[in-house]
């Protein structure tokens, strides 16, 4: 699994961070989401990545299986 974010379209809502603080954070200067772990391993982290993609209001998180 690989996580990708289209930073140009991110609206800085922070839903991804709420879904997984281990996988996502936000830049201090503009709140745009950043990935902390592009290749999460284990069922729990992968489930969190999928949830983050599902709850993103701008639909900018892509999960590549």
PDB file of N, CA, C and O in Angstrom:
ATOM      1  N   UNK A   1       0.839  -1.177   0.000  1.00  0.00           N
ATOM      2  CA  UNK A   1       0.000   0.000   0.000  1.00  0.00           C
ATOM      3  C   UNK A   1       0.882   1.237   0.000  1.00  0.00           C
ATOM      4  O   UNK A   1       1.927   1.289   0.649  1.00  0.00           O
ATOM      5  N   UNK A   2       0.423   2.234  -0.753  1.00  0.00           N
ATOM      6  CA  UNK A   2       1.089   3.532  -0.766  1.00  0.00           C
ATOM      7  C   UNK A   2       0.018   4.609  -0.649  1.00  0.00           C
ATOM      8  O   UNK A   2      -1.040   4.517  -1.272  1.00  0.00           O
ATOM      9  N   UNK A   3       0.306   5.640   0.162  1.00  0.00           N
ATOM     10  CA  UNK A   3      -0.600   6.771   0.334  1.00  0.00           C
ATOM     11  C   UNK A   3      -0.063   7.941  -0.476  1.00  0.00           C
ATOM     12  O   UNK A   3       1.131   8.240  -0.441  1.00  0.00           O
ATOM     13  N   UNK A   4      -0.951   8.594  -1.202  1.00  0.00           N
ATOM     14  CA  UNK A   4      -0.588   9.797  -1.960  1.00  0.00           C
ATOM     15  C   UNK A   4      -1.582  10.906  -1.623  1.00  0.00           C
ATOM     16  O   UNK A   4      -2.758  10.645  -1.367  1.00  0.00           O
ATOM     17  N   UNK A   5      -1.088  12.164  -1.627  1.00  0.00           N
ATOM     18  CA  UNK A   5      -1.946  13.324  -1.394  1.00  0.00           C
ATOM     19  C   UNK A   5      -1.698  14.347  -2.495  1.00  0.00           C
ATOM     20  O   UNK A   5      -0.552  14.633  -2.844  1.00  0.00           O
ATOM     21  N   UNK A   6      -2.771  14.889  -3.032  1.00  0.00           N
ATOM     22  CA  UNK A   6      -2.665  16.004  -3.971  1.00  0.00           C
ATOM     23  C   UNK A   6      -2.671  17.284  -3.134  1.00  0.00           C
ATOM     24  O   UNK A   6      -3.729  17.846  -2.851  1.00  0.00           O
ATOM     25  N   UNK A   7      -1.486  17.734  -2.744  1.00  0.00           N
ATOM     26  CA  UNK A   7      -1.354  18.885  -1.848  1.00  0.00           C
ATOM     27  C   UNK A   7      -1.944  20.156  -2.445  1.00  0.00           C
ATOM     28  O   UNK A   7      -2.402  21.024  -1.703  1.00  0.00           O
ATOM     29  N   UNK A   8      -1.943  20.283  -3.757  1.00  0.00           N
ATOM     30  CA  UNK A   8      -2.480  21.485  -4.393  1.00  0.00           C
ATOM     31  C   UNK A   8      -3.992  21.614  -4.202  1.00  0.00           C
ATOM     32  O   UNK A   8      -4.526  22.723  -4.223  1.00  0.00           O
ATOM     33  N   UNK A   9      -4.679  20.494  -4.018  1.00  0.00           N
ATOM     34  CA  UNK A   9      -6.135  20.511  -3.856  1.00  0.00           C
ATOM     35  C   UNK A   9      -6.580  20.371  -2.405  1.00  0.00           C
ATOM     36  O   UNK A   9      -7.771  20.476  -2.114  1.00  0.00           O
ATOM     37  N   UNK A  10      -5.646  20.136  -1.494  1.00  0.00           N
ATOM     38  CA  UNK A  10      -5.974  19.962  -0.077  1.00  0.00           C
ATOM     39  C   UNK A  10      -6.575  21.249   0.479  1.00  0.00           C
ATOM     40  O   UNK A  10      -6.062  22.341   0.234  1.00  0.00           O
ATOM     41  N   UNK A  11      -7.677  21.109   1.236  1.00  0.00           N
ATOM     42  CA  UNK A  11      -8.338  22.294   1.814  1.00  0.00           C
ATOM     43  C   UNK A  11      -8.027  22.452   3.304  1.00  0.00           C
ATOM     44  O   UNK A  11      -8.631  23.287   3.976  1.00  0.00           O
ATOM     45  N   UNK A  12      -7.101  21.665   3.818  1.00  0.00           N
ATOM     46  CA  UNK A  12      -6.604  21.773   5.192  1.00  0.00           C
ATOM     47  C   UNK A  12      -7.682  21.555   6.249  1.00  0.00           C
ATOM     48  O   UNK A  12      -7.672  22.212   7.290  1.00  0.00           O
ATOM     49  N   UNK A  13      -8.603  20.645   5.990  1.00  0.00           N
ATOM     50  CA  UNK A  13      -9.669  20.367   6.953  1.00  0.00           C
ATOM     51  C   UNK A  13      -9.156  19.572   8.162  1.00  0.00           C
ATOM     52  O   UNK A  13      -9.696  19.704   9.260  1.00  0.00           O
ATOM     53  N   UNK A  14      -8.141  18.766   7.970  1.00  0.00           N
ATOM     54  CA  UNK A  14      -7.550  18.009   9.070  1.00  0.00           C
ATOM     55  C   UNK A  14      -8.222  16.693   9.391  1.00  0.00           C
ATOM     56  O   UNK A  14      -7.866  16.046  10.376  1.00  0.00           O
ATOM     57  N   UNK A  15      -9.186  16.278   8.585  1.00  0.00           N
ATOM     58  CA  UNK A  15      -9.870  15.012   8.850  1.00  0.00           C
ATOM     59  C   UNK A  15      -8.927  13.821   8.787  1.00  0.00           C
ATOM     60  O   UNK A  15      -9.107  12.847   9.518  1.00  0.00           O
ATOM     61  N   UNK A  16      -7.929  13.889   7.927  1.00  0.00           N
ATOM     62  CA  UNK A  16      -6.971  12.792   7.816  1.00  0.00           C
ATOM     63  C   UNK A  16      -6.159  12.651   9.098  1.00  0.00           C
ATOM     64  O   UNK A  16      -5.877  11.536   9.539  1.00  0.00           O
ATOM     65  N   UNK A  17      -5.788  13.769   9.692  1.00  0.00           N
ATOM     66  CA  UNK A  17      -5.030  13.742  10.948  1.00  0.00           C
ATOM     67  C   UNK A  17      -5.893  13.150  12.058  1.00  0.00           C
ATOM     68  O   UNK A  17      -5.404  12.373  12.878  1.00  0.00           O
ATOM     69  N   UNK A  18      -7.156  13.508  12.085  1.00  0.00           N
ATOM     70  CA  UNK A  18      -8.062  12.934  13.077  1.00  0.00           C
ATOM     71  C   UNK A  18      -8.219  11.429  12.878  1.00  0.00           C
ATOM     72  O   UNK A  18      -8.383  10.687  13.847  1.00  0.00           O
ATOM     73  N   UNK A  19      -8.170  10.981  11.633  1.00  0.00           N
ATOM     74  CA  UNK A  19      -8.296   9.552  11.339  1.00  0.00           C
ATOM     75  C   UNK A  19      -7.032   8.784  11.716  1.00  0.00           C
ATOM     76  O   UNK A  19      -7.107   7.623  12.117  1.00  0.00           O
ATOM     77  N   UNK A  20      -5.865   9.434  11.588  1.00  0.00           N
ATOM     78  CA  UNK A  20      -4.607   8.757  11.926  1.00  0.00           C
ATOM     79  C   UNK A  20      -3.479   9.761  12.136  1.00  0.00           C
ATOM     80  O   UNK A  20      -2.904  10.281  11.180  1.00  0.00           O
ATOM     81  N   UNK A  21      -3.179  10.018  13.386  1.00  0.00           N
ATOM     82  CA  UNK A  21      -2.069  10.911  13.711  1.00  0.00           C
ATOM     83  C   UNK A  21      -0.716  10.256  13.435  1.00  0.00           C
ATOM     84  O   UNK A  21       0.306  10.942  13.394  1.00  0.00           O
ATOM     85  N   UNK A  22      -0.702   8.939  13.247  1.00  0.00           N
ATOM     86  CA  UNK A  22       0.535   8.242  12.929  1.00  0.00           C
ATOM     87  C   UNK A  22       0.892   8.348  11.445  1.00  0.00           C
ATOM     88  O   UNK A  22       2.056   8.208  11.069  1.00  0.00           O
ATOM     89  N   UNK A  23      -0.112   8.593  10.613  1.00  0.00           N
ATOM     90  CA  UNK A  23       0.121   8.628   9.167  1.00  0.00           C
ATOM     91  C   UNK A  23       0.116  10.030   8.579  1.00  0.00           C
ATOM     92  O   UNK A  23       0.741  10.269   7.546  1.00  0.00           O
ATOM     93  N   UNK A  24      -0.586  10.969   9.229  1.00  0.00           N
ATOM     94  CA  UNK A  24      -0.768  12.300   8.657  1.00  0.00           C
ATOM     95  C   UNK A  24      -0.479  13.403   9.671  1.00  0.00           C
ATOM     96  O   UNK A  24      -0.622  13.218  10.880  1.00  0.00           O
ATOM     97  N   UNK A  25      -0.073  14.540   9.150  1.00  0.00           N
ATOM     98  CA  UNK A  25       0.082  15.761   9.936  1.00  0.00           C
ATOM     99  C   UNK A  25      -0.285  16.917   9.016  1.00  0.00           C
ATOM    100  O   UNK A  25      -0.626  16.709   7.851  1.00  0.00           O
ATOM    101  N   UNK A  26      -0.215  18.127   9.539  1.00  0.00           N
ATOM    102  CA  UNK A  26      -0.503  19.310   8.729  1.00  0.00           C
ATOM    103  C   UNK A  26       0.652  20.290   8.852  1.00  0.00           C
ATOM    104  O   UNK A  26       1.232  20.459   9.924  1.00  0.00           O
ATOM    105  N   UNK A  27       0.978  20.940   7.724  1.00  0.00           N
ATOM    106  CA  UNK A  27       2.031  21.945   7.749  1.00  0.00           C
ATOM    107  C   UNK A  27       1.592  23.113   8.618  1.00  0.00           C
ATOM    108  O   UNK A  27       0.429  23.515   8.588  1.00  0.00           O
ATOM    109  N   UNK A  28       2.524  23.656   9.390  1.00  0.00           N
ATOM    110  CA  UNK A  28       2.215  24.771  10.284  1.00  0.00           C
ATOM    111  C   UNK A  28       1.800  26.028   9.521  1.00  0.00           C
ATOM    112  O   UNK A  28       0.903  26.753   9.951  1.00  0.00           O
ATOM    113  N   UNK A  29       2.453  26.280   8.393  1.00  0.00           N
ATOM    114  CA  UNK A  29       2.222  27.547   7.696  1.00  0.00           C
ATOM    115  C   UNK A  29       0.875  27.649   6.990  1.00  0.00           C
ATOM    116  O   UNK A  29       0.327  28.745   6.876  1.00  0.00           O
ATOM    117  N   UNK A  30       0.329  26.529   6.513  1.00  0.00           N
ATOM    118  CA  UNK A  30      -0.932  26.619   5.772  1.00  0.00           C
ATOM    119  C   UNK A  30      -1.932  25.501   6.076  1.00  0.00           C
ATOM    120  O   UNK A  30      -3.040  25.507   5.541  1.00  0.00           O
ATOM    121  N   UNK A  31      -1.562  24.557   6.914  1.00  0.00           N
ATOM    122  CA  UNK A  31      -2.481  23.488   7.295  1.00  0.00           C
ATOM    123  C   UNK A  31      -2.645  22.373   6.290  1.00  0.00           C
ATOM    124  O   UNK A  31      -3.414  21.441   6.523  1.00  0.00           O
ATOM    125  N   UNK A  32      -1.933  22.449   5.171  1.00  0.00           N
ATOM    126  CA  UNK A  32      -2.031  21.402   4.149  1.00  0.00           C
ATOM    127  C   UNK A  32      -1.518  20.082   4.724  1.00  0.00           C
ATOM    128  O   UNK A  32      -0.515  20.048   5.438  1.00  0.00           O
ATOM    129  N   UNK A  33      -2.217  19.010   4.402  1.00  0.00           N
ATOM    130  CA  UNK A  33      -1.866  17.691   4.918  1.00  0.00           C
ATOM    131  C   UNK A  33      -0.548  17.195   4.336  1.00  0.00           C
ATOM    132  O   UNK A  33      -0.227  17.427   3.171  1.00  0.00           O
ATOM    133  N   UNK A  34       0.200  16.506   5.189  1.00  0.00           N
ATOM    134  CA  UNK A  34       1.428  15.832   4.761  1.00  0.00           C
ATOM    135  C   UNK A  34       1.378  14.393   5.248  1.00  0.00           C
ATOM    136  O   UNK A  34       0.715  14.079   6.237  1.00  0.00           O
ATOM    137  N   UNK A  35       2.078  13.537   4.548  1.00  0.00           N
ATOM    138  CA  UNK A  35       2.113  12.120   4.884  1.00  0.00           C
ATOM    139  C   UNK A  35       3.350  11.855   5.738  1.00  0.00           C
ATOM    140  O   UNK A  35       4.460  12.245   5.376  1.00  0.00           O
ATOM    141  N   UNK A  36       3.151  11.200   6.858  1.00  0.00           N
ATOM    142  CA  UNK A  36       4.266  10.839   7.729  1.00  0.00           C
ATOM    143  C   UNK A  36       4.821   9.455   7.407  1.00  0.00           C
ATOM    144  O   UNK A  36       5.985   9.165   7.683  1.00  0.00           O
ATOM    145  N   UNK A  37       3.982   8.607   6.824  1.00  0.00           N
ATOM    146  CA  UNK A  37       4.381   7.238   6.490  1.00  0.00           C
ATOM    147  C   UNK A  37       3.661   6.851   5.197  1.00  0.00           C
ATOM    148  O   UNK A  37       2.484   6.493   5.226  1.00  0.00           O
ATOM    149  N   UNK A  38       4.359   6.921   4.075  1.00  0.00           N
ATOM    150  CA  UNK A  38       3.743   6.641   2.774  1.00  0.00           C
ATOM    151  C   UNK A  38       3.383   5.178   2.577  1.00  0.00           C
ATOM    152  O   UNK A  38       2.485   4.861   1.797  1.00  0.00           O
ATOM    153  N   UNK A  39       4.071   4.286   3.275  1.00  0.00           N
ATOM    154  CA  UNK A  39       3.874   2.844   3.092  1.00  0.00           C
ATOM    155  C   UNK A  39       3.534   2.185   4.429  1.00  0.00           C
ATOM    156  O   UNK A  39       4.372   1.488   5.001  1.00  0.00           O
ATOM    157  N   UNK A  40       2.322   2.396   4.931  1.00  0.00           N
ATOM    158  CA  UNK A  40       1.963   1.803   6.226  1.00  0.00           C
ATOM    159  C   UNK A  40       1.892   0.286   6.143  1.00  0.00           C
ATOM    160  O   UNK A  40       1.413  -0.282   5.162  1.00  0.00           O
ATOM    161  N   UNK A  41       2.376  -0.346   7.187  1.00  0.00           N
ATOM    162  CA  UNK A  41       2.321  -1.804   7.268  1.00  0.00           C
ATOM    163  C   UNK A  41       1.417  -2.197   8.415  1.00  0.00           C
ATOM    164  O   UNK A  41       1.330  -1.496   9.422  1.00  0.00           O
ATOM    165  N   UNK A  42       0.761  -3.296   8.258  1.00  0.00           N
ATOM    166  CA  UNK A  42      -0.132  -3.800   9.297  1.00  0.00           C
ATOM    167  C   UNK A  42      -1.569  -3.387   9.027  1.00  0.00           C
ATOM    168  O   UNK A  42      -1.848  -2.332   8.457  1.00  0.00           O
ATOM    169  N   UNK A  43      -2.460  -4.252   9.454  1.00  0.00           N
ATOM    170  CA  UNK A  43      -3.889  -4.042   9.190  1.00  0.00           C
ATOM    171  C   UNK A  43      -4.430  -2.760   9.809  1.00  0.00           C
ATOM    172  O   UNK A  43      -5.241  -2.067   9.194  1.00  0.00           O
ATOM    173  N   UNK A  44      -3.991  -2.442  11.014  1.00  0.00           N
ATOM    174  CA  UNK A  44      -4.526  -1.267  11.704  1.00  0.00           C
ATOM    175  C   UNK A  44      -4.179   0.020  10.971  1.00  0.00           C
ATOM    176  O   UNK A  44      -5.061   0.839  10.713  1.00  0.00           O
ATOM    177  N   UNK A  45      -2.906   0.210  10.630  1.00  0.00           N
ATOM    178  CA  UNK A  45      -2.494   1.425   9.933  1.00  0.00           C
ATOM    179  C   UNK A  45      -3.098   1.497   8.536  1.00  0.00           C
ATOM    180  O   UNK A  45      -3.472   2.577   8.079  1.00  0.00           O
ATOM    181  N   UNK A  46      -3.194   0.377   7.865  1.00  0.00           N
ATOM    182  CA  UNK A  46      -3.790   0.384   6.533  1.00  0.00           C
ATOM    183  C   UNK A  46      -5.276   0.719   6.601  1.00  0.00           C
ATOM    184  O   UNK A  46      -5.796   1.407   5.722  1.00  0.00           O
ATOM    185  N   UNK A  47      -5.957   0.244   7.628  1.00  0.00           N
ATOM    186  CA  UNK A  47      -7.367   0.590   7.810  1.00  0.00           C
ATOM    187  C   UNK A  47      -7.511   2.081   8.101  1.00  0.00           C
ATOM    188  O   UNK A  47      -8.446   2.719   7.617  1.00  0.00           O
ATOM    189  N   UNK A  48      -6.592   2.640   8.888  1.00  0.00           N
ATOM    190  CA  UNK A  48      -6.621   4.073   9.179  1.00  0.00           C
ATOM    191  C   UNK A  48      -6.381   4.892   7.911  1.00  0.00           C
ATOM    192  O   UNK A  48      -6.999   5.939   7.721  1.00  0.00           O
ATOM    193  N   UNK A  49      -5.494   4.420   7.055  1.00  0.00           N
ATOM    194  CA  UNK A  49      -5.227   5.117   5.791  1.00  0.00           C
ATOM    195  C   UNK A  49      -6.472   5.130   4.911  1.00  0.00           C
ATOM    196  O   UNK A  49      -6.805   6.155   4.316  1.00  0.00           O
ATOM    197  N   UNK A  50      -7.149   4.009   4.829  1.00  0.00           N
ATOM    198  CA  UNK A  50      -8.382   3.935   4.035  1.00  0.00           C
ATOM    199  C   UNK A  50      -9.472   4.843   4.612  1.00  0.00           C
ATOM    200  O   UNK A  50     -10.207   5.492   3.868  1.00  0.00           O
ATOM    201  N   UNK A  51      -9.568   4.880   5.939  1.00  0.00           N
ATOM    202  CA  UNK A  51     -10.556   5.743   6.583  1.00  0.00           C
ATOM    203  C   UNK A  51     -10.248   7.205   6.291  1.00  0.00           C
ATOM    204  O   UNK A  51     -11.151   7.987   5.993  1.00  0.00           O
ATOM    205  N   UNK A  52      -8.972   7.575   6.377  1.00  0.00           N
ATOM    206  CA  UNK A  52      -8.574   8.961   6.104  1.00  0.00           C
ATOM    207  C   UNK A  52      -8.958   9.354   4.685  1.00  0.00           C
ATOM    208  O   UNK A  52      -9.451  10.458   4.455  1.00  0.00           O
ATOM    209  N   UNK A  53      -8.734   8.458   3.739  1.00  0.00           N
ATOM    210  CA  UNK A  53      -9.108   8.746   2.354  1.00  0.00           C
ATOM    211  C   UNK A  53     -10.617   8.913   2.228  1.00  0.00           C
ATOM    212  O   UNK A  53     -11.094   9.768   1.482  1.00  0.00           O
ATOM    213  N   UNK A  54     -11.357   8.098   2.953  1.00  0.00           N
ATOM    214  CA  UNK A  54     -12.820   8.142   2.869  1.00  0.00           C
ATOM    215  C   UNK A  54     -13.404   9.409   3.486  1.00  0.00           C
ATOM    216  O   UNK A  54     -14.421   9.910   3.008  1.00  0.00           O
ATOM    217  N   UNK A  55     -12.774   9.937   4.543  1.00  0.00           N
ATOM    218  CA  UNK A  55     -13.338  11.103   5.235  1.00  0.00           C
ATOM    219  C   UNK A  55     -12.777  12.428   4.735  1.00  0.00           C
ATOM    220  O   UNK A  55     -13.175  13.484   5.228  1.00  0.00           O
ATOM    221  N   UNK A  56     -11.873  12.398   3.780  1.00  0.00           N
ATOM    222  CA  UNK A  56     -11.293  13.638   3.256  1.00  0.00           C
ATOM    223  C   UNK A  56     -12.356  14.393   2.445  1.00  0.00           C
ATOM    224  O   UNK A  56     -12.831  13.882   1.430  1.00  0.00           O
ATOM    225  N   UNK A  57     -12.736  15.613   2.885  1.00  0.00           N
ATOM    226  CA  UNK A  57     -13.795  16.333   2.182  1.00  0.00           C
ATOM    227  C   UNK A  57     -13.394  16.819   0.789  1.00  0.00           C
ATOM    228  O   UNK A  57     -14.258  17.077  -0.050  1.00  0.00           O
ATOM    229  N   UNK A  58     -12.097  16.943   0.540  1.00  0.00           N
ATOM    230  CA  UNK A  58     -11.639  17.379  -0.786  1.00  0.00           C
ATOM    231  C   UNK A  58     -11.281  16.194  -1.679  1.00  0.00           C
ATOM    232  O   UNK A  58     -10.947  16.373  -2.851  1.00  0.00           O
ATOM    233  N   UNK A  59     -11.350  14.979  -1.123  1.00  0.00           N
ATOM    234  CA  UNK A  59     -11.062  13.761  -1.879  1.00  0.00           C
ATOM    235  C   UNK A  59      -9.675  13.822  -2.534  1.00  0.00           C
ATOM    236  O   UNK A  59      -9.532  13.546  -3.725  1.00  0.00           O
ATOM    237  N   UNK A  60      -8.664  14.183  -1.750  1.00  0.00           N
ATOM    238  CA  UNK A  60      -7.312  14.334  -2.307  1.00  0.00           C
ATOM    239  C   UNK A  60      -6.354  13.231  -1.883  1.00  0.00           C
ATOM    240  O   UNK A  60      -5.194  13.230  -2.295  1.00  0.00           O
ATOM    241  N   UNK A  61      -6.821  12.293  -1.069  1.00  0.00           N
ATOM    242  CA  UNK A  61      -5.980  11.179  -0.620  1.00  0.00           C
ATOM    243  C   UNK A  61      -6.269   9.975  -1.481  1.00  0.00           C
ATOM    244  O   UNK A  61      -7.417   9.555  -1.625  1.00  0.00           O
ATOM    245  N   UNK A  62      -5.212   9.421  -2.055  1.00  0.00           N
ATOM    246  CA  UNK A  62      -5.329   8.228  -2.889  1.00  0.00           C
ATOM    247  C   UNK A  62      -4.573   7.091  -2.228  1.00  0.00           C
ATOM    248  O   UNK A  62      -3.454   7.269  -1.748  1.00  0.00           O
ATOM    249  N   UNK A  63      -5.200   5.915  -2.207  1.00  0.00           N
ATOM    250  CA  UNK A  63      -4.563   4.717  -1.695  1.00  0.00           C
ATOM    251  C   UNK A  63      -4.246   3.822  -2.889  1.00  0.00           C
ATOM    252  O   UNK A  63      -5.142   3.414  -3.629  1.00  0.00           O
ATOM    253  N   UNK A  64      -2.977   3.527  -3.064  1.00  0.00           N
ATOM    254  CA  UNK A  64      -2.536   2.633  -4.137  1.00  0.00           C
ATOM    255  C   UNK A  64      -2.228   1.286  -3.500  1.00  0.00           C
ATOM    256  O   UNK A  64      -1.325   1.159  -2.674  1.00  0.00           O
ATOM    257  N   UNK A  65      -2.998   0.289  -3.903  1.00  0.00           N
ATOM    258  CA  UNK A  65      -2.815  -1.058  -3.320  1.00  0.00           C
ATOM    259  C   UNK A  65      -1.713  -1.803  -4.026  1.00  0.00           C
ATOM    260  O   UNK A  65      -1.418  -2.945  -3.676  1.00  0.00           O
TER     261      UNK A  65
END
